[in-house]
Amino acid sequence: MELSNVLQHWFAQHKRELPWRETSDPYRIWVSEIILQQTRVAQGLDYYRRFVERFPSVQDLAEATETEVLRLWQGLGYYSRARNMLKAARQCQGCFPSHYEDLIQLPGIGDYTAAAVSSFSAGEPHATVDGNVYRVLARWFDLDTPTDTPAGNRLFKQLATEVMDQRHPGAHNQAVMEFGALQCTPGQPDCSRCPVQDGCLAYAHGTVNQRPVKAGKTRQRIRHLYYMDIRMGEDTFLHRRSGRDIWQGLYEMPLWEQETEPSDAQIERRLHGTGYALGGWSREIRHVLSHQVLLVRFLPVNLLQTNEWLDRFIRVPVAELDRYPLSRLTLNYLENKKG
């Protein structure tokens, strides 16, 4: 059975109609690929539309500020991707490339993205390998080689290249990825309706639900964050995160990061002389990132006046908070507080 031909025929009948599939513009295809990394299509679609409406060309993006880009990206997570998009746009000098060799030189673009953009926009014969492709190939060949190892990466890239339709690499790549997303799904796929069932070795051997194999999960780091939700009249206080850590470039409330709840003495040292009144600590919020688990609580605080410690923060009218990029965690807290 010719895997690529069957999947391309399946794709023609079952593909989802998506705006980035209606263009050969490498810039817009690139935007969609970055947004869809670790994001479901249903969620990513609205972000894509807002992004290309605000930045219809790579030059428009290049002229934006980091805060503006992060504000549009707010809620997607993986904010380093948005910062790399801005860096890449500024390197392009008004023309986004479509060739693999040029794409791979840009910040934030690795083999997968370069292969996707170059094959979709320019028809270059580069195979894409994402989670969907790993799953389809691991089942088709019944492979027990872990996908999250250097040896696994090399093997699956080689196989993806071997099965690719050299004449129609873009259509092939999209077909395999869509097939993995809609038909050859994780968990319990409906193999009875699979068009490549007859050639699938995992189906023949009864190992479908055991493929693909992963070597093991990265141990997650536990972090404890305690925020002060400070209000003084109609204003609040924020600062911009810096350094190579989560949420770089986003804004957040004053914070303690420590294992235990801040003591009264710690609070007094920060807020001395402000005439502060404390609410109660919120319930603990568990916020899971890729390699970290954040255990977070918020403390409402009302002030009569500022002090020297608060001078390091930006005083922001609460009504203007939507001008500042905030983490999804903070946005959810604020929404729940309104409700």
N, C-alpha and C positions, 0 to 999 in steps of 0.2 A: 504494500500500500504506500502511495506517495503522500507522506504526511502533509507537506506544504500545500499541494493542490487541494486536498480535502478540506484543510482548514481555511484556505482562502475562499473556497466555495461556501463553506459554513458561514464565514465572516460576511460575505455578500448578502446572506439571507438574514443574519441575526445581529449585525453590528448596531450599536447605539448611535443615534445621530447626535454628534457633538461638534461644536463650532470649530475646534482646532483640526477636525478632520475635513473641513470644508475649505482649507487654505493650504498653500504651499509656502507661505511666508515663514521662514525659519525663526524669526523673532517670536511670532505668536505661538508656534509649535514649542519653542523653548520655554516660554512662559507657562504653557499648559503642563509640560513635563516637570518643571520644578514644583509647581503647585500640587501636582498629583502624587509626588513622592510622599508616601506615608499618609495620604489623604484620600478618602473615598470620592469617587466621581461626583456623587450627589452633592457633597459639601463643596468640592473644588470648583464646580461649575459657576456658582455665584461669585466666588473669589476671582476666577478667570475673567468673567465679564466685567467686573468692577475694575480690575487691573488694566485690561486693554482699553477700557473706556477712558480711564484717567491717563494712561500712557500708551497711546495707539502706536507709537514707534519707539525704536530703541533710543533715538535721540531725545524723545520726551522723557523717557526713564532716566537717561544720563543727566538731564538737567534738574532732576528732582532732589530734594533733601533726604537724608537718611530717615529723619523723623516721619516725613510724609510717606515713604515707602513702608516703613514699619507699621504706620497707622493702617494702611490698606491691608497689610499682612496679618494684622491683629487677630488672634484666635486660631491661626493655622499652626502655630508652634514652629520649631526649627527656624528660629529667626536668623541664624547665620546664613541660611539660604537666601533670604531677602537682602541681606547686606552684600552677599556675593553677587547677586543679580545686579545690584547698583554698581559694584566695582566692574563687573563684566561689561555693562552698558557703557560705562565711561571709557573703557578701553576700545570700544568698537568704532569710535569716530563716525557715528551716524549710519553705519552699515553693518547689520548683524550677519555673520558668516553662515554658510550652509555646508561647508566642507569639513569633514571629520578632523583633518589635521589642524585647521584653524580653530575649530570649536574646542578641541581638547586643551588648547592653550589658555582658555578663559577661566577666571576664578569660579569655583563651584561646579565646574563641568567635568565629569569623569567619563569613563568609557561608555556607560549605559546612555547617558544623555547625549553625548556626541554621536553615538550610533543611531539613536532614535531621531534626532533632528536631521542628521545628514541623509538617512535613508528615507524619511518621510518627505523632506523638502527637495532633495536633490537626487534621490534614487541611488544613493551610493550603497554598495554591498557590504554593509556592516551589520552584524547580528546584534539585536538587543537581548540582554539577559536581566530580567527583573524577577520578582518573586513568582509571578505567574508563569514565566518561562521555565524557571527552575522546576516548578511543580509539573508542568506538562511534560518536560523532557525526562524528569526523574521517573514518571509513571510510564511513559512511552518505552523507555529503555530499561525500566525496572532497576534503577540504580540505587545502591545503598551508600554511595560516597556522600559524605556530609557536604551540604551546599555552602556552609559557612566556614570553610577552610581554604587556604591557598590552592591546594590540589583540586578541591571541588570547583573553585572558581575557574581554574584553567580548563578542567574537563568539560564543564557545562558551556563555557564559551566556545570550545572546539566543536562540541556537538551542535550547538546553536548555529554555528557557521556552516557545518556540514549539511544540515537539513534545510538551510535557507534557500529559497528560490532566487538564484542570482539575477534573473531577469526582472523580478518584481520584489526587490528586498523590502521596500516600504510596506507594500500590501501584506507580504509574508509576516513581517515583524508585528504589524498591527493585528493580524489574524491570530497569531499565537498568543499574544498578550490578552486579547479579548476572549479567546477561548478559555484561557486560564481563569479569567475574571468571572465569566458567566456559566461555563459548562464544567470544566475540570477544576472545580472549586475545592478548597480545603474541607476537611471533615468527611462528609458523606456525599460525594458527587453522584449524580444520576447516570450511572454507567449504562443503564438500559437504553438511554437515548443518545449515547455518544457515537458520533459518526466515524470515529477511529478505533472503536472497541476491538475490531478484529485484529488490529496490528499492535494493540497495547499489551506489552509484556507484563506490566503490573496487574492488569485485569486477568490475564491468563494465569498468573501465579498466585492470585488472591492477595496481593500486597498493596493494593491501591491506597488504603488508609494508612499505610506505613511509609508512604513516599510523599514528599522528599524527606530525607534524614538531615537532622542538624546535630552538630557536635555537642552543643550545650549553650545555655543562656548565660549572658554576662551578668555577674552578680550586681544587684542594684544597690546603690548608695542611699542610705536613709539620712534625710536632712530635716531639722526642726526649725521652722520659721515663725517668728512672732511679730506681727505688724501692729502698728498704732494707726488707727483710722482717726486722724486728728481733724477736728472742725473748729474753726474760729469764725463765728458768724456764718457767712455764706461761702467761706473759703476753706480749702484743705491744703495739705503740704505733700509734695512729691520730690523725689530725686531721680536722676537718670542713672541706670545701672551701667557700669563700665567694667573693663577687665574681661578676661576670657572665661566667662561663666554663663550660666543659663540667662536668657532674657537680656543679653547685652544690647544696650541702646534703648530698652524700654524704660518706662517710668514706673515707680512703685512708691508705696507709703514708707515712712520710717520703720526700721526693721531691727530686730535682734535675731541673730542665728545662733542658737545654743540649744542644748538638750532639754533644759528645764524652763518652766515658765518664769519670765522676768519677775524679780522680787520688787516689793514696794520701794526699796532703796534704789534699785536701778531706775525705776520710773521717776522717782523724785530727782535723781541726779540730772536726768534729761529735761524735765519739765519744771524745775524749780523756778518760782517767781512768775509762773504763767497763770496762776489761779485756776488750775485744772480740776476737772471733775471726770471721774472714770465711770464708764459703763462696766459690763461684765465681759469676760473673755468669751468669744464665740466657741461653738463646738469645734472640735478638731476636724479639719478638712484634709482628706487624703488625695493628693494630686500626683498622678503617676506620669513620669516622663520616660524616655527610652531606657536610660540607665540609672535613673534616680527616682526615689519616692520622697515627695515632700509632705511633711506633716505640718499643717499650717493652722494658726489661730489668729483672730483679729480682736483688737481691743478698742472699742469706741472711746474717744477722748474729746471733751469740749474744753476750750481755752478762753480766757478773757483777754490775754495779751501774749505776745511772743517773747522769746528770750534769745540769748546769744547762740545757744545750741541750735535753735530752729532757723537761724540765719543761713545755715548751709543748705537749706531746702528751698524749693520753688513754691511760692504761695500762689495757688491756682483757684479761681472761682469754681465751685462745684458744678455750676452750669456749663463750664467750658471743659470739663474732663474729657469729652469726646474728641478734643483736639490732640490729645496725647496718647501715644500707643501704650497700652497696658497689657499685662499678661491675661490669658484666658481665666486664670485663677482669680485675679483681682476683679475682672469684669463680672464673673459669676457671683462673687461676694457682693458687689455693688448692686447687681440686679436683684439678688435675694433680699438685700436690705430695703430696696424700694418696695418690694412686694410685701 
